[in-house]
């Protein structure tokens, strides 16, 4: 499940929790285009992370196919931890 991205108003920098009518509830600035840009950026980040993760899994499969079970699990755990750290930085 994707994490909710915190979107701020481009004018007053207030958190946009409710985006009714395409205006900021705090200052009344138009936010339609800003919210669309932020969501498109997050979608691209998610797609890139998914592609990189898939390539890493395929590469690990090819590299670890000759390893024992324990060695293979250790390599997959290390790669999973690295992907977690990379993906976590994009959503903070």
N, CA, C and O atoms as CSV, one atom per row, in Angstrom:
chain,resi,resn,atom,element,x,y,z
A,1,UNK,N,N,0.846,-1.172,0.000
A,1,UNK,CA,C,0.000,0.000,0.000
A,1,UNK,C,C,0.893,1.237,0.000
A,1,UNK,O,O,1.759,1.367,0.865
A,2,UNK,N,N,0.700,2.142,-0.948
A,2,UNK,CA,C,1.561,3.319,-1.011
A,2,UNK,C,C,1.332,4.261,0.164
A,2,UNK,O,O,0.231,4.364,0.704
A,3,UNK,N,N,2.392,4.933,0.534
A,3,UNK,CA,C,2.300,5.912,1.606
A,3,UNK,C,C,1.684,7.196,1.078
A,3,UNK,O,O,1.875,7.560,-0.082
A,4,UNK,N,N,0.949,7.874,1.934
A,4,UNK,CA,C,0.368,9.162,1.560
A,4,UNK,C,C,1.453,10.230,1.596
A,4,UNK,O,O,2.145,10.379,2.602
A,5,UNK,N,N,1.603,10.968,0.513
A,5,UNK,CA,C,2.577,12.036,0.451
A,5,UNK,C,C,1.996,13.295,1.068
A,5,UNK,O,O,0.854,13.669,0.802
A,6,UNK,N,N,2.795,13.932,1.889
A,6,UNK,CA,C,2.364,15.190,2.484
A,6,UNK,C,C,2.518,16.284,1.431
A,6,UNK,O,O,3.623,16.545,0.955
A,7,UNK,N,N,1.413,16.916,1.074
A,7,UNK,CA,C,1.422,17.982,0.076
A,7,UNK,C,C,1.194,19.299,0.798
A,7,UNK,O,O,0.268,19.434,1.598
A,8,UNK,N,N,2.055,20.270,0.504
A,8,UNK,CA,C,1.941,21.586,1.127
A,8,UNK,C,C,1.462,22.604,0.109
A,8,UNK,O,O,1.719,22.465,-1.086
A,9,UNK,N,N,0.767,23.626,0.584
A,9,UNK,CA,C,0.304,24.718,-0.267
A,9,UNK,C,C,1.524,25.470,-0.802
A,9,UNK,O,O,2.444,25.767,-0.040
A,10,UNK,N,N,1.547,25.783,-2.110
A,10,UNK,CA,C,2.697,26.498,-2.656
A,10,UNK,C,C,2.818,27.937,-2.151
A,10,UNK,O,O,3.899,28.521,-2.230
A,11,UNK,N,N,1.748,28.511,-1.643
A,11,UNK,CA,C,1.764,29.899,-1.159
A,11,UNK,C,C,2.065,29.989,0.341
A,11,UNK,O,O,3.033,30.634,0.744
A,12,UNK,N,N,1.239,29.344,1.161
A,12,UNK,CA,C,1.367,29.494,2.621
A,12,UNK,C,C,2.078,28.314,3.278
A,12,UNK,O,O,2.332,28.352,4.482
A,13,UNK,N,N,2.403,27.272,2.522
A,13,UNK,CA,C,3.098,26.078,2.991
A,13,UNK,C,C,2.356,25.322,4.089
A,13,UNK,O,O,2.975,24.604,4.874
A,14,UNK,N,N,1.048,25.478,4.150
A,14,UNK,CA,C,0.234,24.708,5.091
A,14,UNK,C,C,-0.019,23.315,4.501
A,14,UNK,O,O,-0.116,23.163,3.283
A,15,UNK,N,N,-0.126,22.306,5.363
A,15,UNK,CA,C,-0.431,20.952,4.901
A,15,UNK,C,C,-1.823,20.918,4.293
A,15,UNK,O,O,-2.787,21.406,4.884
A,16,UNK,N,N,-1.915,20.333,3.100
A,16,UNK,CA,C,-3.201,20.231,2.410
A,16,UNK,C,C,-3.819,18.880,2.733
A,16,UNK,O,O,-3.551,17.887,2.057
A,17,UNK,N,N,-4.639,18.849,3.762
A,17,UNK,CA,C,-5.336,17.628,4.136
A,17,UNK,C,C,-6.626,17.528,3.333
A,17,UNK,O,O,-6.943,16.470,2.790
A,18,UNK,N,N,-7.358,18.613,3.259
A,18,UNK,CA,C,-8.597,18.686,2.493
A,18,UNK,C,C,-8.351,19.603,1.311
A,18,UNK,O,O,-7.884,20.731,1.475
A,19,UNK,N,N,-8.675,19.104,0.091
A,19,UNK,CA,C,-8.423,19.881,-1.121
A,19,UNK,C,C,-9.729,20.141,-1.868
A,19,UNK,O,O,-9.852,19.797,-3.043
A,20,UNK,N,N,-10.682,20.733,-1.206
A,20,UNK,CA,C,-11.989,20.966,-1.806
A,20,UNK,C,C,-11.957,22.175,-2.727
A,20,UNK,O,O,-11.386,23.213,-2.390
A,21,UNK,N,N,-12.566,22.032,-3.874
A,21,UNK,CA,C,-12.719,23.147,-4.804
A,21,UNK,C,C,-11.428,23.593,-5.458
A,21,UNK,O,O,-11.417,24.613,-6.147
A,22,UNK,N,N,-10.339,22.865,-5.267
A,22,UNK,CA,C,-9.078,23.223,-5.895
A,22,UNK,C,C,-8.398,24.437,-5.301
A,22,UNK,O,O,-7.550,25.053,-5.947
A,23,UNK,N,N,-8.759,24.793,-4.068
A,23,UNK,CA,C,-8.122,25.927,-3.397
A,23,UNK,C,C,-7.649,25.494,-2.010
A,23,UNK,O,O,-8.188,24.563,-1.412
A,24,UNK,N,N,-6.642,26.183,-1.524
A,24,UNK,CA,C,-6.112,25.924,-0.187
A,24,UNK,C,C,-7.135,26.379,0.854
A,24,UNK,O,O,-7.627,27.505,0.777
A,25,UNK,N,N,-7.463,25.526,1.821
A,25,UNK,CA,C,-8.429,25.941,2.841
A,25,UNK,C,C,-7.867,27.016,3.779
A,25,UNK,O,O,-8.627,27.688,4.477
A,26,UNK,N,N,-6.565,27.176,3.795
A,26,UNK,CA,C,-5.946,28.149,4.697
A,26,UNK,C,C,-5.862,29.542,4.078
A,26,UNK,O,O,-6.262,30.526,4.700
A,27,UNK,N,N,-5.328,29.628,2.818
A,27,UNK,CA,C,-5.119,30.948,2.213
A,27,UNK,C,C,-5.954,31.195,0.957
A,27,UNK,O,O,-6.014,32.330,0.483
A,28,UNK,N,N,-6.597,30.170,0.410
A,28,UNK,CA,C,-7.447,30.338,-0.759
A,28,UNK,C,C,-6.704,30.320,-2.087
A,28,UNK,O,O,-7.293,30.638,-3.121
A,29,UNK,N,N,-5.415,29.952,-2.084
A,29,UNK,CA,C,-4.624,29.906,-3.322
A,29,UNK,C,C,-5.047,28.709,-4.174
A,29,UNK,O,O,-5.399,27.664,-3.626
A,30,UNK,N,N,-5.020,28.839,-5.509
A,30,UNK,CA,C,-5.339,27.692,-6.372
A,30,UNK,C,C,-4.252,26.623,-6.269
A,30,UNK,O,O,-3.063,26.937,-6.323
A,31,UNK,N,N,-4.661,25.358,-6.119
A,31,UNK,CA,C,-3.689,24.286,-5.897
A,31,UNK,C,C,-3.832,23.114,-6.854
A,31,UNK,O,O,-3.099,22.133,-6.728
A,32,UNK,N,N,-4.758,23.187,-7.809
A,32,UNK,CA,C,-4.998,22.054,-8.710
A,32,UNK,C,C,-3.727,21.594,-9.413
A,32,UNK,O,O,-3.379,20.414,-9.356
A,33,UNK,N,N,-3.037,22.510,-10.068
A,33,UNK,CA,C,-1.846,22.151,-10.839
A,33,UNK,C,C,-0.726,21.667,-9.927
A,33,UNK,O,O,-0.007,20.726,-10.266
A,34,UNK,N,N,-0.578,22.305,-8.775
A,34,UNK,CA,C,0.472,21.918,-7.830
A,34,UNK,C,C,0.254,20.485,-7.340
A,34,UNK,O,O,1.194,19.690,-7.322
A,35,UNK,N,N,-0.959,20.154,-6.949
A,35,UNK,CA,C,-1.270,18.810,-6.464
A,35,UNK,C,C,-1.070,17.787,-7.584
A,35,UNK,O,O,-0.562,16.695,-7.332
A,36,UNK,N,N,-1.459,18.120,-8.810
A,36,UNK,CA,C,-1.278,17.201,-9.939
A,36,UNK,C,C,0.208,16.950,-10.193
A,36,UNK,O,O,0.604,15.815,-10.461
A,37,UNK,N,N,1.039,18.002,-10.112
A,37,UNK,CA,C,2.484,17.835,-10.318
A,37,UNK,C,C,3.106,16.953,-9.241
A,37,UNK,O,O,3.930,16.089,-9.540
A,38,UNK,N,N,2.713,17.171,-7.992
A,38,UNK,CA,C,3.266,16.379,-6.894
A,38,UNK,C,C,2.855,14.916,-7.035
A,38,UNK,O,O,3.676,14.021,-6.831
A,39,UNK,N,N,1.615,14.669,-7.374
A,39,UNK,CA,C,1.157,13.277,-7.539
A,39,UNK,C,C,1.828,12.595,-8.726
A,39,UNK,O,O,2.143,11.407,-8.653
A,40,UNK,N,N,2.052,13.324,-9.819
A,40,UNK,CA,C,2.736,12.751,-10.982
A,40,UNK,C,C,4.184,12.410,-10.625
A,40,UNK,O,O,4.705,11.376,-11.046
A,41,UNK,N,N,4.822,13.272,-9.859
A,41,UNK,CA,C,6.203,13.017,-9.441
A,41,UNK,C,C,6.264,11.764,-8.573
A,41,UNK,O,O,7.149,10.930,-8.764
A,42,UNK,N,N,5.352,11.619,-7.637
A,42,UNK,CA,C,5.328,10.448,-6.770
A,42,UNK,C,C,5.051,9.174,-7.560
A,42,UNK,O,O,5.620,8.124,-7.262
A,43,UNK,N,N,4.188,9.260,-8.556
A,43,UNK,CA,C,3.899,8.095,-9.404
A,43,UNK,C,C,5.154,7.670,-10.158
A,43,UNK,O,O,5.436,6.476,-10.263
A,44,UNK,N,N,5.917,8.643,-10.688
A,44,UNK,CA,C,7.164,8.320,-11.390
A,44,UNK,C,C,8.174,7.676,-10.445
A,44,UNK,O,O,8.862,6.729,-10.825
A,45,UNK,N,N,8.266,8.179,-9.229
A,45,UNK,CA,C,9.189,7.595,-8.254
A,45,UNK,C,C,8.808,6.148,-7.959
A,45,UNK,O,O,9.673,5.274,-7.913
A,46,UNK,N,N,7.520,5.893,-7.759
A,46,UNK,CA,C,7.061,4.530,-7.493
A,46,UNK,C,C,7.369,3.604,-8.663
A,46,UNK,O,O,7.771,2.460,-8.450
A,47,UNK,N,N,7.191,4.072,-9.887
A,47,UNK,CA,C,7.477,3.252,-11.058
A,47,UNK,C,C,8.964,2.945,-11.164
A,47,UNK,O,O,9.343,1.819,-11.486
A,48,UNK,N,N,9.807,3.933,-10.897
A,48,UNK,CA,C,11.247,3.717,-10.979
A,48,UNK,C,C,11.702,2.730,-9.913
A,48,UNK,O,O,12.511,1.845,-10.190
A,49,UNK,N,N,11.189,2.878,-8.698
A,49,UNK,CA,C,11.549,1.951,-7.628
A,49,UNK,C,C,11.099,0.532,-7.985
A,49,UNK,O,O,11.827,-0.426,-7.725
A,50,UNK,N,N,9.925,0.386,-8.569
A,50,UNK,CA,C,9.433,-0.943,-8.957
A,50,UNK,C,C,10.316,-1.564,-10.037
A,50,UNK,O,O,10.606,-2.759,-9.982
A,51,UNK,N,N,10.744,-0.776,-11.009
A,51,UNK,CA,C,11.593,-1.289,-12.085
A,51,UNK,C,C,12.951,-1.696,-11.539
A,51,UNK,O,O,13.455,-2.772,-11.861
A,52,UNK,N,N,13.547,-0.842,-10.714
A,52,UNK,CA,C,14.862,-1.153,-10.142
A,52,UNK,C,C,14.770,-2.401,-9.259
A,52,UNK,O,O,15.647,-3.263,-9.314
A,53,UNK,N,N,13.730,-2.497,-8.459
A,53,UNK,CA,C,13.568,-3.660,-7.581
A,53,UNK,C,C,13.415,-4.941,-8.403
A,53,UNK,O,O,13.986,-5.973,-8.049
A,54,UNK,N,N,12.660,-4.885,-9.482
A,54,UNK,CA,C,12.482,-6.055,-10.337
A,54,UNK,C,C,13.801,-6.475,-10.965
A,54,UNK,O,O,14.125,-7.662,-11.005
A,55,UNK,N,N,14.562,-5.505,-11.456
A,55,UNK,CA,C,15.867,-5.822,-12.046
A,55,UNK,C,C,16.827,-6.405,-11.012
A,55,UNK,O,O,17.586,-7.327,-11.312
A,56,UNK,N,N,16.792,-5.866,-9.796
A,56,UNK,CA,C,17.640,-6.410,-8.742
A,56,UNK,C,C,17.263,-7.847,-8.390
A,56,UNK,O,O,18.139,-8.689,-8.192
A,57,UNK,N,N,15.977,-8.125,-8.312
A,57,UNK,CA,C,15.544,-9.486,-7.998
A,57,UNK,C,C,15.970,-10.452,-9.101
A,57,UNK,O,O,16.447,-11.549,-8.810
A,58,UNK,N,N,15.806,-10.061,-10.343
A,58,UNK,CA,C,16.235,-10.929,-11.448
A,58,UNK,C,C,17.742,-11.131,-11.428
A,58,UNK,O,O,18.226,-12.245,-11.627
A,59,UNK,N,N,18.485,-10.051,-11.188
A,59,UNK,CA,C,19.945,-10.167,-11.109
A,59,UNK,C,C,20.377,-11.040,-9.943
A,59,UNK,O,O,21.277,-11.868,-10.081
A,60,UNK,N,N,19.743,-10.859,-8.805
A,60,UNK,CA,C,20.069,-11.693,-7.647
A,60,UNK,C,C,19.740,-13.153,-7.895
A,60,UNK,O,O,20.468,-14.047,-7.462
A,61,UNK,N,N,18.659,-13.384,-8.583
A,61,UNK,CA,C,18.296,-14.767,-8.901
A,61,UNK,C,C,19.391,-15.416,-9.745
A,61,UNK,O,O,19.783,-16.556,-9.498
A,62,UNK,N,N,19.877,-14.684,-10.736
A,62,UNK,CA,C,20.919,-15.243,-11.588
A,62,UNK,C,C,22.235,-15.434,-10.833
A,62,UNK,O,O,22.934,-16.426,-11.037
A,63,UNK,N,N,22.567,-14.484,-9.966
A,63,UNK,CA,C,23.828,-14.567,-9.229
A,63,UNK,C,C,23.769,-15.636,-8.148
A,63,UNK,O,O,24.742,-16.365,-7.950
A,64,UNK,N,N,22.659,-15.740,-7.455
A,64,UNK,CA,C,22.574,-16.643,-6.302
A,64,UNK,C,C,22.047,-18.029,-6.656
A,64,UNK,O,O,21.816,-18.836,-5.756
A,65,UNK,N,N,21.855,-18.320,-7.901
A,65,UNK,CA,C,21.285,-19.625,-8.248
A,65,UNK,C,C,22.223,-20.773,-7.857
A,65,UNK,O,O,21.765,-21.897,-7.652
A,66,UNK,N,N,23.521,-20.507,-7.753
A,66,UNK,CA,C,24.455,-21.560,-7.354
A,66,UNK,C,C,24.736,-21.575,-5.869
A,66,UNK,O,O,25.451,-22.459,-5.397
A,67,UNK,N,N,24.205,-20.636,-5.120
A,67,UNK,CA,C,24.458,-20.560,-3.679
A,67,UNK,C,C,23.595,-21.554,-2.925
A,67,UNK,O,O,22.628,-22.099,-3.455
A,68,UNK,N,N,23.970,-21.774,-1.675
A,68,UNK,CA,C,23.117,-22.594,-0.814
A,68,UNK,C,C,21.910,-21.755,-0.380
A,68,UNK,O,O,21.855,-20.556,-0.651
A,69,UNK,N,N,20.980,-22.366,0.271
A,69,UNK,CA,C,19.759,-21.695,0.690
A,69,UNK,C,C,20.049,-20.541,1.652
A,69,UNK,O,O,19.488,-19.455,1.508
A,70,UNK,N,N,20.914,-20.774,2.620
A,70,UNK,CA,C,21.219,-19.755,3.632
A,70,UNK,C,C,21.910,-18.554,2.984
A,70,UNK,O,O,21.573,-17.411,3.293
A,71,UNK,N,N,22.862,-18.795,2.103
A,71,UNK,CA,C,23.553,-17.691,1.428
A,71,UNK,C,C,22.588,-16.899,0.556
A,71,UNK,O,O,22.642,-15.670,0.529
A,72,UNK,N,N,21.712,-17.589,-0.149
A,72,UNK,CA,C,20.724,-16.913,-0.987
A,72,UNK,C,C,19.783,-16.048,-0.173
A,72,UNK,O,O,19.471,-14.928,-0.577
A,73,UNK,N,N,19.328,-16.543,0.961
A,73,UNK,CA,C,18.440,-15.760,1.830
A,73,UNK,C,C,19.153,-14.521,2.342
A,73,UNK,O,O,18.553,-13.448,2.409
A,74,UNK,N,N,20.432,-14.653,2.707
A,74,UNK,CA,C,21.197,-13.508,3.213
A,74,UNK,C,C,21.345,-12.434,2.140
A,74,UNK,O,O,21.219,-11.247,2.441
A,75,UNK,N,N,21.606,-12.823,0.909
A,75,UNK,CA,C,21.755,-11.853,-0.180
A,75,UNK,C,C,20.423,-11.172,-0.467
A,75,UNK,O,O,20.381,-9.957,-0.664
A,76,UNK,N,N,19.340,-11.935,-0.493
A,76,UNK,CA,C,18.022,-11.339,-0.733
A,76,UNK,C,C,17.630,-10.392,0.401
A,76,UNK,O,O,17.014,-9.356,0.148
A,77,UNK,N,N,17.974,-10.727,1.640
A,77,UNK,CA,C,17.675,-9.850,2.763
A,77,UNK,C,C,18.459,-8.545,2.655
A,77,UNK,O,O,17.914,-7.475,2.929
A,78,UNK,N,N,19.713,-8.617,2.266
A,78,UNK,CA,C,20.525,-7.408,2.102
A,78,UNK,C,C,19.970,-6.529,0.987
A,78,UNK,O,O,19.898,-5.309,1.139
A,79,UNK,N,N,19.582,-7.131,-0.121
A,79,UNK,CA,C,19.013,-6.352,-1.229
A,79,UNK,C,C,17.669,-5.745,-0.835
A,79,UNK,O,O,17.379,-4.605,-1.197
A,80,UNK,N,N,16.860,-6.480,-0.108
A,80,UNK,CA,C,15.578,-5.940,0.358
A,80,UNK,C,C,15.775,-4.770,1.309
A,80,UNK,O,O,15.046,-3.780,1.240
A,81,UNK,N,N,16.750,-4.879,2.189
A,81,UNK,CA,C,17.055,-3.772,3.091
A,81,UNK,C,C,17.531,-2.538,2.340
A,81,UNK,O,O,17.160,-1.416,2.685
A,82,UNK,N,N,18.348,-2.740,1.318
A,82,UNK,CA,C,18.819,-1.609,0.512
A,82,UNK,C,C,17.663,-0.934,-0.219
A,82,UNK,O,O,17.612,0.294,-0.280
A,83,UNK,N,N,16.746,-1.703,-0.766
A,83,UNK,CA,C,15.603,-1.118,-1.466
A,83,UNK,C,C,14.694,-0.383,-0.481
A,83,UNK,O,O,14.126,0.658,-0.813
A,84,UNK,N,N,14.560,-0.922,0.717
A,84,UNK,CA,C,13.751,-0.247,1.732
A,84,UNK,C,C,14.349,1.123,2.064
A,84,UNK,O,O,13.627,2.117,2.137
A,85,UNK,N,N,15.649,1.171,2.262
A,85,UNK,CA,C,16.301,2.438,2.586
A,85,UNK,C,C,16.190,3.439,1.438
A,85,UNK,O,O,15.956,4.625,1.669
A,86,UNK,N,N,16.356,2.968,0.206
A,86,UNK,CA,C,16.236,3.865,-0.953
A,86,UNK,C,C,14.814,4.382,-1.109
A,86,UNK,O,O,14.611,5.570,-1.358
A,87,UNK,N,N,13.837,3.510,-0.968
A,87,UNK,CA,C,12.443,3.917,-1.150
A,87,UNK,C,C,11.969,4.791,0.005
A,87,UNK,O,O,11.159,5.695,-0.199
A,88,UNK,N,N,12.455,4.539,1.197
A,88,UNK,CA,C,12.020,5.317,2.357
A,88,UNK,C,C,12.430,6.773,2.222
A,88,UNK,O,O,11.683,7.659,2.637
A,89,UNK,N,N,13.594,7.042,1.653
A,89,UNK,CA,C,14.051,8.422,1.492
A,89,UNK,C,C,13.178,9.203,0.512
A,89,UNK,O,O,13.081,10.426,0.620
A,90,UNK,N,N,12.552,8.536,-0.425
A,90,UNK,CA,C,11.735,9.263,-1.409
A,90,UNK,C,C,10.408,9.725,-0.842
A,90,UNK,O,O,9.788,10.626,-1.405
A,91,UNK,N,N,9.950,9.135,0.260
A,91,UNK,CA,C,8.645,9.471,0.806
A,91,UNK,C,C,8.714,10.310,2.073
A,91,UNK,O,O,7.679,10.638,2.653
A,92,UNK,N,N,9.895,10.655,2.500
A,92,UNK,CA,C,10.027,11.449,3.732
A,92,UNK,C,C,10.019,12.920,3.401
A,92,UNK,O,O,10.119,13.756,4.299
